[in-house]
Amino acid sequence: MRVLLNIIAVLMLLNAASVHAQEIESHKILEGKSFTVLVEGDGPDVVLIPGLATPRDVWKPLRALLSKTHRVHSVQIRGFGDAPQSNSDSDALLDAIVLELADYIDDEITDKGRDAPSIIGHSLGGLSAMIIAARYPSEVSQIMVVDSLPFFGLLFGPTMTADAMRPQAEFLRNSIASQPKGQVDERGLLVQSISVQGREQVKNWSKTADPKVMAQLFYEVATTDIRGELPAITAPIMMLYPIDETVMPPTRIKAIYEHGYSNAKTATLIPIKDSRHFIMLDQNEIFNRQVMRFLNNQK
């Protein structure tokens, strides 16, 4: 068994109202060093990993749907909804989070005799899911990647490298880290969601994120290239990517993602029209249908 996470169930007040008592019986929150996990429902295990600066609330409609038939583990990275604690001072977050996630799955799911879970990850969460599948294959049955590339730099061209990305990523890391909490770049919101309501929701989530954690994870995502690890992934991958003709021609978008996943022999790429980065906000019904297809092992 790998190193056991320091997991402590959060105790609720004994004199809570009856509705709160029902909530206590139906879910629990587990505490880890790099993240917390909300566990809801019963059935096959599904792990949900949100993206950069995003709390677990990004999955709220999906959690309500899945917890009727599944045991749902909703991750929340410290600094994005919980106190940053150790995350705020670390200069190597991504690998630590991935290792701790693999340990969590091992300790709380597979080591207890349960089947390896499905993992659904958005953006940073999608990258994390792929790394877990490549390095810890026994802890994953299948993964759904929601708008994430194995190398972020491919958005700037097919010949971009991690070394070439590093100077700009360092500049942006320093810029983000120096910003006061609650400050949001309005221009950056345009690519997040196709709707005003969606962009406002992303903005509100970003306002609560810890700048230091956000800056460091942005830097690591921007300079991490796992294309060489994709052939090691044996679990099925369903990858959803957004299509918005006002942002980029669909043929170019398709080419970027197909190039990025060309080494992923188990990947199925699915375009979602009229959406941007937060597909689950822009096309919630379509997104939920794809999730159910994924969990039912349908291609």
Solvent accessible surface area in square Angstrom, and as a share of the most:
residue,aa,sasa,rsa
1,M,166,0.74
2,R,76,0.28
3,V,123,0.71
4,L,116,0.58
5,L,20,0.10
6,N,113,0.58
7,I,42,0.22
8,I,105,0.53
9,A,53,0.41
10,V,59,0.34
11,L,161,0.80
12,M,73,0.33
13,L,139,0.69
14,L,186,0.93
15,N,133,0.68
16,A,36,0.28
17,A,60,0.47
18,S,88,0.57
19,V,82,0.47
20,H,92,0.41
21,A,41,0.32
22,Q,120,0.53
23,E,77,0.35
24,I,67,0.34
25,E,150,0.67
26,S,70,0.45
27,H,41,0.19
28,K,86,0.37
29,I,43,0.22
30,L,9,0.05
31,E,52,0.24
32,G,8,0.07
33,K,137,0.58
34,S,6,0.04
35,F,1,0.00
36,T,4,0.02
37,V,2,0.01
38,L,13,0.06
39,V,8,0.05
40,E,29,0.13
41,G,36,0.34
42,D,107,0.56
43,G,24,0.23
44,P,90,0.56
45,D,10,0.05
46,V,1,0.00
47,V,0,0.00
48,L,0,0.00
49,I,1,0.00
50,P,0,0.00
51,G,0,0.00
52,L,52,0.26
53,A,8,0.06
54,T,2,0.01
55,P,13,0.08
56,R,22,0.08
57,D,68,0.35
58,V,5,0.03
59,W,1,0.00
60,K,123,0.52
61,P,73,0.46
62,L,4,0.02
63,R,29,0.11
64,A,63,0.49
65,L,64,0.32
66,L,0,0.00
67,S,30,0.19
68,K,158,0.67
69,T,78,0.45
70,H,22,0.10
71,R,31,0.11
72,V,0,0.00
73,H,0,0.00
74,S,0,0.00
75,V,0,0.00
76,Q,13,0.06
77,I,1,0.01
78,R,12,0.04
79,G,2,0.02
80,F,1,0.00
81,G,46,0.45
82,D,40,0.21
83,A,62,0.48
84,P,37,0.23
85,Q,108,0.48
86,S,44,0.29
87,N,3,0.02
88,S,30,0.19
89,D,126,0.65
90,S,42,0.27
91,D,117,0.61
92,A,58,0.45
93,L,4,0.02
94,L,5,0.02
95,D,82,0.43
96,A,49,0.38
97,I,1,0.00
98,V,1,0.01
99,L,83,0.41
100,E,14,0.06
101,L,1,0.00
102,A,0,0.00
103,D,9,0.05
104,Y,1,0.01
105,I,0,0.00
106,D,16,0.08
107,D,6,0.03
108,E,19,0.08
109,I,0,0.00
110,T,34,0.20
111,D,70,0.36
112,K,126,0.53
113,G,72,0.69
114,R,82,0.30
115,D,125,0.65
116,A,27,0.21
117,P,1,0.01
118,S,11,0.07
119,I,0,0.00
120,I,0,0.00
121,G,0,0.00
122,H,1,0.00
123,S,23,0.15
124,L,3,0.01
125,G,0,0.00
126,G,0,0.00
127,L,3,0.02
128,S,1,0.01
129,A,0,0.00
130,M,0,0.00
131,I,1,0.01
132,I,0,0.00
133,A,1,0.01
134,A,12,0.10
135,R,103,0.38
136,Y,49,0.19
137,P,72,0.46
138,S,86,0.56
139,E,6,0.03
140,V,10,0.06
141,S,52,0.33
142,Q,14,0.06
143,I,0,0.00
144,M,0,0.00
145,V,0,0.00
146,V,0,0.00
147,D,14,0.07
148,S,11,0.07
149,L,17,0.08
150,P,1,0.00
151,F,1,0.00
152,F,61,0.25
153,G,0,0.00
154,L,5,0.02
155,L,68,0.34
156,F,108,0.45
157,G,21,0.20
158,P,93,0.58
159,T,123,0.71
160,M,50,0.22
161,T,69,0.40
162,A,21,0.16
163,D,104,0.54
164,A,60,0.46
165,M,7,0.03
166,R,81,0.30
167,P,89,0.56
168,Q,100,0.44
169,A,1,0.01
170,E,66,0.29
171,F,143,0.60
172,L,60,0.30
173,R,59,0.22
174,N,93,0.47
175,S,42,0.27
176,I,33,0.17
177,A,36,0.28
178,S,92,0.60
179,Q,52,0.23
180,P,89,0.56
181,K,130,0.55
182,G,30,0.29
183,Q,96,0.43
184,V,31,0.18
185,D,74,0.38
186,E,97,0.44
187,R,189,0.69
188,G,32,0.30
189,L,13,0.06
190,L,99,0.49
191,V,79,0.45
192,Q,40,0.18
193,S,0,0.00
194,I,60,0.31
195,S,39,0.25
196,V,106,0.61
197,Q,140,0.62
198,G,7,0.07
199,R,50,0.18
200,E,85,0.38
201,Q,67,0.30
202,V,9,0.05
203,K,40,0.17
204,N,67,0.35
205,W,27,0.09
206,S,21,0.14
207,K,83,0.35
208,T,74,0.43
209,A,1,0.01
210,D,24,0.12
211,P,17,0.11
212,K,117,0.50
213,V,0,0.00
214,M,31,0.14
215,A,1,0.00
216,Q,16,0.07
217,L,0,0.00
218,F,37,0.15
219,Y,27,0.10
220,E,22,0.10
221,V,28,0.16
222,A,1,0.01
223,T,17,0.10
224,T,30,0.18
225,D,58,0.30
226,I,3,0.01
227,R,49,0.18
228,G,72,0.69
229,E,50,0.22
230,L,0,0.00
231,P,62,0.39
232,A,54,0.42
233,I,1,0.00
234,T,97,0.56
235,A,12,0.09
236,P,52,0.33
237,I,0,0.00
238,M,3,0.01
239,M,0,0.00
240,L,0,0.00
241,Y,7,0.03
242,P,16,0.10
243,I,16,0.08
244,D,11,0.06
245,E,130,0.58
246,T,116,0.68
247,V,77,0.44
248,M,37,0.17
249,P,75,0.47
250,P,48,0.30
251,T,110,0.64
252,R,133,0.48
253,I,13,0.07
254,K,100,0.42
255,A,56,0.44
256,I,22,0.11
257,Y,15,0.06
258,E,85,0.38
259,H,80,0.36
260,G,1,0.01
261,Y,8,0.03
262,S,83,0.54
263,N,72,0.37
264,A,9,0.07
265,K,148,0.63
266,T,39,0.23
267,A,27,0.21
268,T,47,0.28
269,L,46,0.23
270,I,25,0.13
271,P,64,0.41
272,I,5,0.02
273,K,147,0.62
274,D,86,0.45
275,S,0,0.00
276,R,38,0.14
277,H,39,0.17
278,F,9,0.04
279,I,0,0.00
280,M,6,0.03
281,L,59,0.29
282,D,22,0.11
283,Q,43,0.19
284,N,49,0.25
285,E,130,0.58
286,I,59,0.30
287,F,1,0.00
288,N,25,0.13
289,R,142,0.52
290,Q,26,0.11
291,V,0,0.00
292,M,58,0.26
293,R,69,0.25
294,F,6,0.03
295,L,21,0.10
296,N,88,0.45
297,N,113,0.58
298,Q,93,0.41
299,K,137,0.58
